[in-house]
């Protein structure tokens, strides 16, 4: 955010919803102004710390609010409107509405879910208020530019008339050819400039119209979010609709001429007009793209959405209904179906390179990952990426996000080394474009550490995450979900590097934070419970691991579904630790039942599937079927070699197991690495 000198704001910790609304509104004014807290501190005569405190949820006084608005909004009419809005929010924050007590039947989980919904809506409302300021500024720029260009066109018309008369007089007088040629060149140039000015005028008028339309949509979104907060306070829900529709206006490059001072001045003015239009293009395009709803992991789930939201053919009029239904889908099967239809419809109605079409394709790929098909998702995104680079530009934030996701999904599909190479190439680009402490840059650092660990270097992964964690705590806050995710994965990689006891201690400390921040059944809370159970087993408590995983499994089945990769991973670990606790036959039976599920969900050669085959072969040997174990490892080894390479630690572990079981040695063995339960970034 601009107000933080390039760093995002920390969380708003207000005592009431009204105070949080006020803090979000004031932050939006600071962001829209482009001023840093250091700059504001000098203008309003308060320290950066004092300003931060008043923008973090503490209800400020009227003087602070008025001074801040006057310092951040120079345009008088807009400033007066903002002062009125701020005064209304301040009165509400000073006298917050009493919260109605929850219904007697509400459980702690339901209350946590409602709180998470409110936090999500507040964040969306803050973004919408920021967008409102940017759109008002863009519309104001366009309105001013329209007036300037109209005056310029009027001046050019007079200049063309004068130069035409001068040329005709020179022709009639048979004047010097060089003088006649120079006058004709000036006339031709003025005519070209008039065309350019008319083009820029059309662009400016279109930008003004587009900004006003987007502003109306953002205002509708603000109203919807405000209504939704009211409904949450009263315990009701309602459908919300986010739509995306825009017009892309391309840049027109014109070459400048020399030797004509008046023409040179006009060219410079036209260049400035084009720059203003180009800047507004970027603002409007970004906001239009942002209005296309994202499917975050913990999004508010709308109730009562129809399974078939659009009856009959999809048209431009009912396309937003399909878009809203796709964005609200919580089940990957329904989401994939809706986004497939949305891609087809936007391609037909908007065109294959329209930002809405590209966004729908990206969302469709993301839901394929949620369904367990990372390979197909990576292939789809690899096909989409060149279009994003051409339409949005190679350094646009959405293009960089696609590169980040493509690398991560290639890793999910089994190619950890390729993920490392792609993320290592992306990181310096994000640092240059966004800054080293931008949350997206930090996310790429996190993924790079993760896939370095998955590629076999657990110590380097732990070291990278240990270096990243204090940055996230400072930039995002100690309880931000990305910060907590890094703590989770740091603990897991320290365990993989050989320190199981340290992993157990760190995860046991982390789990209550997840449960308090996101709720006990949030996917991240469940993932940390899974890892805590696993590392308790690795630290020597196999029976405790079995008990914890057996308790966790029905929760994951209810939250994710019985065939979600997270659920299957818990089943895998539960079988493994049953074997470790002494029930080798039970482990064999559970893994044999699990294997066809992995093959159907991930494919027969996915590393997750091969890991279960590895464990199944091993526990068959431990259960007494030595020849069966040897045969299974003989069949598995070439698959590991083809998928991960001959030097990967899983391949080497399979070689070791094959030699052992061929020799009939059941006493000594090497422990193959288990598949970790990694958190997905939102």
C-alpha positions in Angstrom: 0.0 0.0 0.0 1.2 3.5 -0.7 0.6 4.7 2.8 3.1 2.2 4.1 5.9 3.2 1.8 5.3 0.1 -0.4 4.4 -2.3 2.4 0.9 -3.6 3.0 -1.0 -2.4 6.1 -1.1 -4.6 9.1 -4.4 -6.0 10.4 -7.1 -3.7 11.7 -7.7 -4.5 15.4 -10.9 -2.6 16.2 -13.3 -3.1 19.1 -16.3 -2.7 16.9 -17.3 -3.2 13.3 -17.9 0.6 12.9 -14.4 1.4 14.1 -13.0 -1.1 11.6 -15.0 0.5 8.8 -13.6 3.9 9.7 -10.0 2.7 9.8 -10.4 1.0 6.4 -11.9 4.2 5.0 -9.1 6.4 6.3 -6.5 3.9 5.0 -8.1 4.0 1.6 -7.7 7.8 1.5 -4.0 7.5 2.4 -3.4 4.9 -0.2 -5.2 6.9 -2.9 -3.1 9.9 -2.1 0.2 8.1 -2.7 1.7 9.7 0.4 3.8 7.7 2.9 3.3 7.9 6.6 6.5 9.7 6.9 5.2 12.4 4.5 1.9 12.6 6.4 3.7 12.8 9.8 5.3 16.1 8.6 2.0 17.5 7.3 -0.3 16.8 10.2 2.3 17.0 13.0 2.0 13.5 14.4 4.5 10.7 14.5 4.2 7.7 12.2 3.5 5.6 15.2 0.6 7.8 16.3 -0.8 7.8 12.8 -0.5 4.0 12.6 -2.3 3.5 15.9 -5.2 5.7 14.7 -5.4 3.7 11.4 -5.2 0.3 13.1 -8.7 0.4 14.7 -8.4 2.9 17.6 -11.2 5.4 17.3 -9.5 8.8 16.5 -10.8 12.2 17.4 -12.5 14.6 14.9 -9.4 16.7 14.6 -7.3 13.8 13.4 -9.9 12.7 10.9 -10.4 16.2 9.4 -6.6 16.8 9.2 -6.0 13.5 7.5 -8.7 14.0 4.9 -7.4 17.5 4.1 -3.9 16.3 3.8 -4.8 13.4 1.5 -7.4 14.9 -0.8 -6.4 18.1 -2.6 -9.5 18.5 -4.8 -12.0 20.7 -2.9 -15.3 19.1 -3.9 -14.1 15.5 -3.4 -12.5 16.5 -0.1 -15.9 17.9 1.2 -17.6 14.7 0.2 -14.9 12.6 2.0 -15.2 14.8 5.1 -18.9 14.2 5.2 -18.4 10.4 4.7 -15.7 10.4 7.4 -17.8 12.3 9.9 -20.6 9.8 9.4 -18.3 6.9 10.0 -16.7 8.6 13.0 -20.1 9.1 14.6 -20.9 5.4 14.1 -17.5 4.3 15.5 -17.9 6.5 18.5 -21.4 5.1 19.2 -21.3 1.6 17.8 -24.4 -0.4 17.5 -24.8 -3.1 20.1 -24.2 -6.6 18.7 -27.1 -8.9 19.0 -26.2 -12.0 21.0 -25.7 -15.2 18.9 -28.6 -17.6 18.8 -28.5 -20.1 21.6 -27.9 -22.9 19.1 -24.8 -21.3 17.6 -21.6 -23.4 18.1 -18.1 -22.0 18.6 -17.4 -23.1 15.1 -20.3 -21.2 13.7 -19.2 -18.1 15.5 -15.7 -18.5 14.2 -17.0 -18.9 10.7 -19.1 -15.7 11.0 -16.1 -13.8 12.3 -14.0 -15.1 9.4 -16.8 -13.9 7.0 -16.8 -10.5 8.6 -13.1 -10.1 8.3 -13.2 -11.2 4.6 -16.0 -8.7 3.9 -14.1 -5.9 5.7 -11.1 -6.6 3.5 -13.2 -6.5 0.3 -14.9 -3.3 1.5 -11.6 -1.6 2.0 -10.4 -2.6 -1.4 -13.7 -1.3 -2.9 -13.2 2.1 -1.2 -9.7 2.3 -2.6 -11.0 1.5 -6.0 -13.6 4.3 -5.6 -10.9 6.8 -5.0 -8.8 5.7 -7.9 -11.8 5.7 -10.2 -12.8 9.2 -9.2 -9.3 10.4 -9.9 -9.3 8.7 -13.3 -12.7 10.2 -14.2 -11.4 13.6 -13.1 -8.3 13.3 -15.1 -10.3 12.3 -18.2 -12.7 15.2 -17.7 -9.8 17.7 -17.5 -8.2 16.1 -20.5 -11.4 16.3 -22.6 -11.4 20.1 -22.0 -7.7 20.4 -22.9 -8.1 18.4 -26.0 -11.1 20.3 -27.1 -9.2 23.5 -26.8 -6.2 22.0 -28.6 -8.4 20.8 -31.5 -9.9 24.3 -31.8 -6.4 25.7 -31.9 -5.3 23.2 -34.6 -8.3 24.0 -36.7 -7.3 27.6 -36.7 -3.7 26.7 -37.4 -4.8 24.5 -40.3 -6.9 27.3 -41.8 -4.0 29.8 -41.5 -1.4 27.4 -43.0 -3.8 26.5 -45.8 -4.2 30.2 -46.6 -0.5 30.8 -46.4 0.3 27.9 -48.7 -2.2 29.0 -51.2 -0.7 32.6 -51.2 2.8 31.2 -51.7 1.6 29.1 -54.6 -0.1 32.1 -56.2 3.0 34.2 -55.7 5.3 31.5 -57.0 7.3 31.9 -53.9 10.6 30.2 -53.1 10.1 26.3 -53.3 11.8 25.7 -50.0 9.4 28.1 -48.2 6.5 26.5 -49.9 7.7 23.0 -49.0 8.2 24.0 -45.3 4.7 25.5 -45.1 3.2 22.3 -46.7 5.1 20.2 -44.2 3.8 22.3 -41.3 0.3 22.0 -42.7 0.6 18.2 -43.1 1.9 17.9 -39.6 -1.0 20.0 -38.2 -3.5 17.8 -40.0 -1.9 14.7 -38.5 -1.9 16.3 -35.0 -5.6 17.1 -35.4 -6.3 13.4 -36.1 -4.2 12.4 -33.1 -5.9 14.9 -30.9 -9.3 13.6 -32.0 -8.1 10.1 -31.2 -6.9 11.1 -27.7 -10.2 13.0 -27.2 -12.2 9.8 -28.0 -10.0 7.9 -25.7 -10.4 10.4 -22.9 -14.2 10.5 -23.3 -14.2 6.6 -23.3 -12.1 6.6 -20.2 -14.4 9.0 -18.5 -17.4 6.9 -19.4 -15.7 3.7 -18.4 -14.6 5.1 -15.1 -18.1 6.3 -14.3 -19.5 2.9 -15.2 -16.9 1.1 -13.0 -17.5 3.6 -10.2 -21.2 2.7 -10.3 -20.4 -1.0 -10.1 -17.9 -0.5 -7.3 -20.6 1.6 -5.4 -23.0 -1.2 -5.9 -20.4 -3.6 -4.5 -19.9 -1.3 -1.5 -23.6 -1.3 -0.9 -23.8 -5.0 -1.2 -20.9 -5.6 1.2 -22.4 -3.1 3.7 -25.7 -4.9 3.5 -24.0 -8.3 3.9 -22.3 -7.0 7.1 -25.7 -6.0 8.4 -27.1 -9.4 7.6 -24.1 -11.1 9.3 -24.8 -9.1 12.4 -28.4 -10.3 12.4 -27.5 -13.8 11.5 -28.8 -13.9 8.0 -27.2 -14.4 4.6 -27.9 -13.3 1.1 -26.5 -13.8 -2.3 -23.9 -11.3 -3.6 -22.9 -10.8 -7.1 -19.5 -9.6 -8.5 -19.3 -9.1 -12.2 -16.5 -8.2 -14.6 -16.8 -6.4 -17.8 -14.5 -3.9 -19.4 -13.3 -2.3 -22.6 -9.6 -2.3 -23.5 -8.3 0.7 -25.3 -5.0 0.3 -27.0 -2.2 2.7 -27.1 -1.5 4.8 -30.2 2.2 5.6 -30.7 3.0 8.7 -32.8 6.3 9.9 -34.0 7.4 13.5 -33.4 8.8 15.9 -36.1 11.2 18.7 -35.6 11.9 22.2 -37.1 8.4 23.5 -36.2 8.3 25.1 -32.7 4.5 25.4 -32.6 4.1 21.9 -33.8 6.7 20.7 -31.3 4.7 22.2 -28.5 1.6 20.5 -29.7 3.4 17.2 -30.0 4.6 17.5 -26.4 1.0 18.3 -25.3 -0.3 15.3 -27.2 2.3 13.1 -25.7 1.3 14.2 -22.2 -2.4 13.6 -23.1 -1.5 10.1 -24.4 0.4 9.4 -21.1 -2.6 10.4 -19.0 -4.8 8.2 -21.1 -2.3 5.3 -20.8 -2.1 5.7 -17.1 -5.9 5.7 -16.8 -6.0 2.7 -19.1 -3.8 0.8 -16.6 -5.9 1.9 -13.6 -9.2 1.0 -15.3 -7.9 -2.3 -16.6 -6.5 -3.3 -13.2 -9.7 -2.4 -11.4 -11.8 -4.2 -14.0 -9.6 -7.2 -13.6 -9.8 -6.9 -9.8 -13.6 -6.8 -10.0 -13.4 -10.3 -11.5 -14.0 -12.3 -8.3 -11.2 -14.5 -7.0 -11.9 -17.9 -5.3 -9.9 -17.6 -2.1 -9.5 -20.7 0.1 -11.6 -19.2 2.9 -14.1 -17.2 0.9 -17.6 -16.5 2.1 -19.9 -19.2 0.8 -23.1 -17.8 -0.6 -26.2 -19.9 0.2 -28.9 -21.0 -2.2 -27.1 -20.5 -5.4 -28.8 -22.5 -8.2 -27.1 -25.5 -9.7 -28.0 -24.2 -13.2 -27.8 -20.4 -12.7 -28.6 -19.6 -16.4 -31.5 -21.2 -18.2 -31.3 -21.1 -21.9 -28.5 -19.7 -24.0 -25.9 -17.5 -22.3 -26.0 -13.9 -23.5 -24.2 -10.7 -22.5 -27.2 -9.9 -20.3 -27.1 -13.1 -18.2 -23.3 -13.7 -18.4 -22.8 -11.9 -15.0 -25.1 -14.4 -13.3 -22.9 -17.3 -14.5 -19.8 -15.4 -13.5 -21.2 -14.8 -10.0 -22.3 -18.5 -9.6 -18.8 -19.7 -10.7 -17.1 -17.4 -8.2 -19.3 -18.5 -5.3 -18.9 -22.3 -6.0 -17.3 -24.1 -3.1 -17.2 -27.6 -4.5 -14.5 -28.3 -7.1 -16.8 -30.4 -9.3 -19.4 -27.6 -9.5 -16.7 -24.9 -9.9 -15.1 -26.7 -12.8 -18.4 -27.2 -14.5 -19.3 -23.5 -14.1 -15.9 -22.1 -15.0 -15.8 -24.3 -18.1 -19.1 -22.9 -19.2 -17.9 -19.4 -18.3 -14.7 -19.8 -20.4 -16.8 -20.8 -23.4 -19.3 -18.0 -22.9 -16.7 -15.2 -22.4 -14.7 -16.5 -25.3 -17.7 -16.2 -27.6 -19.1 -13.0 -26.2 -16.0 -11.0 -25.2 -13.3 -12.7 -27.3 -10.4 -15.1 -26.5 -8.1 -12.4 -25.3 -10.5 -10.4 -23.2 -9.3 -10.1 -19.6 -12.5 -11.7 -18.3 -11.8 -14.7 -20.5 -8.2 -14.9 -19.4 -9.3 -14.7 -15.7 -11.9 -17.4 -16.1 -9.3 -19.7 -17.7 -7.0 -19.0 -14.8 -9.7 -19.8 -12.2 -10.6 -23.0 -14.1 -7.0 -24.1 -13.9 -6.9 -23.3 -10.1 -10.0 -25.4 -9.5 -8.4 -28.3 -11.3 -5.6 -28.2 -8.8 -8.2 -28.2 -6.0 -9.6 -31.3 -7.7 -6.2 -33.0 -7.6 -5.2 -32.6 -11.3 -2.1 -30.4 -11.0 -0.7 -31.7 -14.3 -3.7 -30.6 -16.3 -3.8 -27.3 -14.5 -0.1 -26.6 -15.2 -0.7 -27.5 -18.9 -3.6 -25.1 -19.1 -1.7 -22.3 -17.4 1.3 -22.9 -19.6 -1.0 -22.3 -22.6 -2.5 -19.2 -21.0 0.7 -17.5 -20.0 1.7 -16.3 -23.4 -1.7 -14.7 -23.9 -1.4 -12.9 -20.5 2.1 -11.6 -21.5 0.8 -10.3 -24.8 -2.5 -8.8 -23.5 -1.4 -7.5 -20.1 2.4 -7.3 -20.5 5.1 -9.6 -19.2 5.5 -7.6 -15.9 1.8 -7.1 -15.1 1.0 -8.4 -11.7 -1.5 -10.9 -13.0 1.1 -12.3 -15.5 3.6 -12.7 -12.6 0.9 -14.4 -10.5 0.3 -16.8 -13.4 4.1 -17.6 -13.5 4.1 -18.2 -9.8 1.2 -20.5 -10.0 2.5 -22.4 -13.0 5.8 -23.1 -11.1 3.9 -24.2 -8.0 1.5 -26.5 -10.0 4.4 -28.1 -11.9 5.8 -28.9 -8.5 2.4 -30.3 -7.4 2.5 -32.4 -10.6 5.7 -34.0 -9.5 8.5 -31.8 -11.0 10.0 -30.1 -7.9 13.3 -29.2 -9.7 11.4 -27.5 -12.5 9.4 -25.5 -9.9 12.6 -24.4 -8.2 14.1 -23.2 -11.4 11.0 -21.3 -12.4 10.5 -19.6 -9.0 14.2 -18.7 -8.8 13.9 -17.0 -12.1 10.6 -15.2 -11.1 11.8 -14.0 -7.7 14.2 -11.2 -8.8 11.6 -10.0 -11.3 9.0 -9.7 -8.5 11.5 -8.0 -6.3 12.2 -5.4 -9.0 8.6 -4.8 -10.1 6.8 -5.1 -6.7 9.6 -4.6 -4.2 11.4 -7.0 -1.9 8.8 -6.8 0.9 5.6 -6.9 -1.2 3.3 -9.8 -0.1 3.5 -11.4 -3.6 7.3 -11.3 -3.5 7.3 -12.9 -0.1 4.9 -15.6 -1.4 7.3 -16.5 -4.2 10.1 -16.7 -1.6 8.0 -19.1 0.4 7.2 -21.3 -2.6 10.8 -21.4 -3.6 11.8 -22.6 -0.2 9.0 -25.2 -0.2 10.0 -26.7 -3.5 13.7 -26.7 -2.7 12.7 -28.9 0.2 10.5 -31.1 -1.9 13.5 -31.4 -4.4 15.5 -33.0 -1.5 17.2 -30.1 0.4 15.2 -29.9 3.6 18.0 -28.0 5.4 18.0 -25.2 2.8 14.2 -25.0 2.8 14.3 -24.6 6.6 17.0 -21.9 6.4 15.1 -20.0 3.7 11.9 -20.0 5.7 13.7 -19.0 8.9 15.0 -16.0 7.0 11.6 -15.2 5.5 9.5 -15.5 8.8 10.7 -12.3 10.5 10.0 -10.3 7.3 6.4 -11.7 7.2 5.9 -10.9 10.9 7.0 -7.3 10.3 5.2 -6.7 7.0 2.1 -8.8 7.4 1.8 -9.2 11.1 2.5 -12.2 13.4 -1.0 -13.7 13.0 -1.5 -13.2 9.3 -2.3 -16.5 7.6 0.8 -16.3 5.4 3.0 -15.8 8.4 1.4 -18.7 10.2 1.7 -20.8 7.0 5.5 -20.1 7.0 5.7 -21.2 10.7 3.9 -24.4 9.8 6.2 -25.2 6.9 9.3 -24.2 8.8 8.4 -26.6 11.5 7.8 -29.4 9.0 11.1 -28.8 7.1 13.0 -28.7 10.4 11.5 -32.1 11.1 12.5 -33.3 7.6 16.0 -32.0 8.3 16.2 -34.4 11.3 14.8 -32.4 14.3 11.4 -34.1 14.9 11.2 -32.9 18.5 11.6 -29.3 17.4 8.9 -29.8 14.8 6.5 -31.1 17.4 7.1 -28.2 19.7 6.7 -25.6 17.0 3.5 -27.2 15.6 2.0 -27.6 19.1 2.5 -23.9 19.7 1.1 -23.0 16.2 -2.1 -25.0 16.3 -4.1 -22.9 18.8 -3.2 -19.8 16.8 -4.7 -21.3 13.6 -7.8 -22.4 15.6 -8.2 -19.0 17.1 -7.6 -17.0 13.9 -9.3 -19.2 11.3 -11.3 -21.7 13.3 -10.7 -25.4 14.2 -12.0 -26.8 11.0 -10.3 -24.5 8.6 -8.0 -26.4 6.1 -4.9 -24.8 7.6 -5.8 -25.8 11.1 -6.4 -29.4 9.9 -3.1 -29.4 8.0 -1.2 -28.4 11.2 -3.0 -31.1 13.2 -1.9 -33.6 10.5 1.7 -32.5 10.7 1.7 -32.4 14.5 0.5 -36.0 14.5 3.0 -37.1 12.0 6.0 -35.5 13.8 4.9 -36.9 17.1 5.2 -40.3 15.4 8.6 -39.4 14.0 9.7 -38.3 17.5 8.9 -41.8 18.8 5.2 -41.7 19.8 3.7 -43.9 17.1 0.6 -44.7 19.1 0.0 -41.0 19.8 0.3 -40.4 16.0 -2.3 -43.1 15.3 -4.8 -41.7 17.8 -4.4 -38.1 16.5 -4.7 -39.1 12.9 -7.7 -41.3 13.6 -9.4 -38.4 15.2 -8.5 -36.0 12.4 -9.6 -38.3 9.5 -13.4 -37.8 9.8 -12.9 -34.0 10.1 -11.0 -34.0 6.8 -13.6 -36.2 5.2 -16.3 -33.8 6.2 -14.5 -30.6 5.3 -12.8 -31.7 2.1 -14.6 -34.8 1.0 -13.4 -38.5 1.0 -11.3 -38.2 -2.2 -9.6 -34.9 -1.6 -5.8 -35.2 -1.6 -5.6 -33.9 1.9 -8.0 -36.6 3.1 -6.1 -39.3 1.3 -2.8 -38.0 2.7 -4.2 -38.4 6.2 -5.3 -41.9 5.4 -1.8 -42.7 4.1 -0.2 -41.4 7.3 -2.7 -43.2 9.5 -1.9 -46.5 7.8 1.8 -45.9 8.0 1.8 -45.1 11.7 -0.5 -48.1 12.4 2.3 -50.2 11.0 4.9 -48.3 13.1 2.8 -49.0 16.2 3.0 -52.7 15.5 0.0 -53.5 13.2 1.8 -54.3 10.0 -1.2 -56.2 8.6 -3.6 -53.3 9.3 -1.2 -51.0 7.5 -1.2 -53.3 4.5 -5.0 -53.5 4.3 -5.4 -49.7 4.7 -2.8 -48.9 2.0 -4.1 -51.5 -0.4 -7.6 -49.9 0.0 -6.1 -46.4 -0.5 -3.9 -47.0 -3.5 -6.7 -47.2 -6.2 -8.1 -43.9 -4.8 -4.7 -42.2 -5.3 -4.5 -43.6 -8.8 -7.9 -42.3 -9.7 -7.4 -38.9 -8.1 -3.8 -38.1 -9.0 -2.9 -40.6 -11.6 -0.8 -43.8 -11.4 2.6 -42.1 -11.7 2.1 -39.1 -9.4 4.6 -39.0 -6.6 1.8 -39.2 -4.0 0.6 -42.4 -5.6 4.1 -43.8 -5.8 4.7 -43.0 -2.2 1.7 -45.1 -1.2 2.9 -47.9 -3.4 6.3 -47.7 -1.7 4.8 -47.9 1.8 2.4 -50.7 0.8 5.4 -52.8 -0.5 7.4 -52.1 2.6 4.6 -53.1 5.0 3.9 -56.2 3.0 7.5 -57.3 3.8 7.1 -56.3 7.4 3.9 -58.4 7.6 5.8 -61.4 6.4 5.3 -61.3 2.6 9.0 -60.9 1.7 8.7 -62.1 -1.9 5.7 -59.9 -2.4 7.6 -56.9 -1.1 10.6 -57.6 -3.4 8.3 -58.0 -6.4 6.5 -54.8 -5.6 9.7 -52.8 -5.3 11.1 -54.3 -8.5 8.0 -52.9 -10.3 8.1 -49.6 -8.4 11.8 -48.7 -8.9 11.7 -47.9 -12.7 8.6 -45.7 -12.0 10.5 -43.6 -9.4 13.5 -43.4 -11.8 11.3 -42.1 -14.6 9.3 -39.7 -12.6 11.9 -38.2 -10.2 15.2 -39.4 -11.6 17.8 -42.0 -10.6 19.4 -39.8 -7.9 16.3 -38.6 -6.1 16.1 -39.8 -2.4 12.8 -41.7 -3.0 14.5 -43.6 -5.9 17.5 -44.4 -3.8 15.2 -45.5 -0.9 13.4 -47.9 -3.3 16.7 -49.3 -4.5 17.7 -49.9 -0.9 14.4 -51.6 -0.1 14.5 -53.8 -3.2 18.0 -55.1 -2.3 16.9 -55.7 1.3 13.7 -57.7 0.5 15.4 -59.7 -2.2 17.9 -60.8 0.5 15.0 -61.5 2.8 16.4 -59.0 5.4 13.5 -57.7 7.5 15.7 -56.5 10.4 17.4 -53.4 9.1 15.8 -50.9 6.9 16.0 -47.2 5.8 13.0 -45.0 6.4 11.5 -43.7 3.2 10.4 -40.1 3.4 6.7 -39.6 3.9 4.6 -37.2 2.0 4.1 -34.0 4.0 0.8 -32.2 4.4 1.7 -28.8 2.8 -0.5 -25.8 3.1 -1.9 -24.2 0.0 -1.4 -20.4 -0.2 -4.6 -18.4 -0.6 
